[in-house]
Amino acid sequence: MNTPAKAMSPAKTMALIVAIVVIGPVMFLFSRGLSLARGFDRVQVGDSADTLKAAMGVPAEETHSGPKLQNRYSSWPVTTVYVVTLEDGKVTGKSTQ
């Protein structure tokens, strides 16, 4: 015996749409912050620039100071800024701010 599906009320439909629209982007932002933290933990002094890019992606900001390059990674709303310094294509330091 087949039971027909019940129609959702307009209020429930609207609540479901709002939940999907709000929760999706919020989950993306927090997952980006988590992936930056995990990538930062994987990067070690001496790693190549390619290894850094594979672990953390494209930096939000790059600062050149002589032969050194400082990459800054951040993702709103996470307040931590991950800073990785490179010299001659190798990671020479890392810190958080």
N, C-alpha and C positions, 0 to 999 in steps of 0.2 A: 504494500500500500504506500503510495507516494503522498507525502504531505507537502502542500505548496509552501514556498518560502514567504515569510511575512515581510512586508515592506517596512523599511526603517523610517522612523519619524523624521521630519525635516530637522528638528533640533539635534537628534543623534547624528544625522548625516553631516550637519554643519560642524558639530563638535569633532567628529572624526576627521574631517577635512582640515580644521584648524590644528588639531593634534599632529597630523602628518606634516603640515606646512611649518609648524614651529619646531617639532622634535627633530626632523631631518637635519636642518642646518646646525642646530645646537650639538647634535651628536657628531657632525662633521668637525666642528670647531674643537671639541674636546678630544676627538680621536687624533687630530693633527697635533695638538699639544702633547699627547701621549707618544705619538710616533717620533716627535722631536726629542723627547726625553730618552726614549730607547735608542735612537740613533746616536745621540750624544754619548751615551754609555758605551756604545760599540766603537766609537772613534778613539784611537789611541795616538799618542805622540809618535811621530815617525810614519804614520799612514800617508798615503798619497792623496792628492786633491781629488782624484777619481773615486777613491774609497770614501772620502768625506762626502762627496756629492751623492754617491749611491746610498749612504747611510742616512743623510739628512736632507737631501734635495737641494734646491736652489735657495741661497740665503736671501733674507729680506733686505739686507744691506751689506755692501762691501766697502771697506775703507783701506786705501793704500797709504802706507807710511814707509817710504824708502823701499827696501826689498821685501818688506813684510806686507801681508794681506790679512786683514781681519774680517772674517765673515760673522755676521750676526743673524741668528735665527730666532724668530718669535712667532707666536700665533695668538691673536686675541681670542678669548678673554684670559688666557693663561698669562700671568705677569712675568714669568721667568724668561730671560733673554739668554740664549746660549751663544757664547763667543768662542770662535775657533780661529787661532792664528796660524798662518802658513808662511813659510819662507822657502824659496826654491822648490815650490810644488809639494812640500811636505808639511805635515802638521807639526808645529813647534810648541803649541800651548792650547789649553782650553780652560774656560771658566764660565761661571754663571753670574748673572747680574739680576 
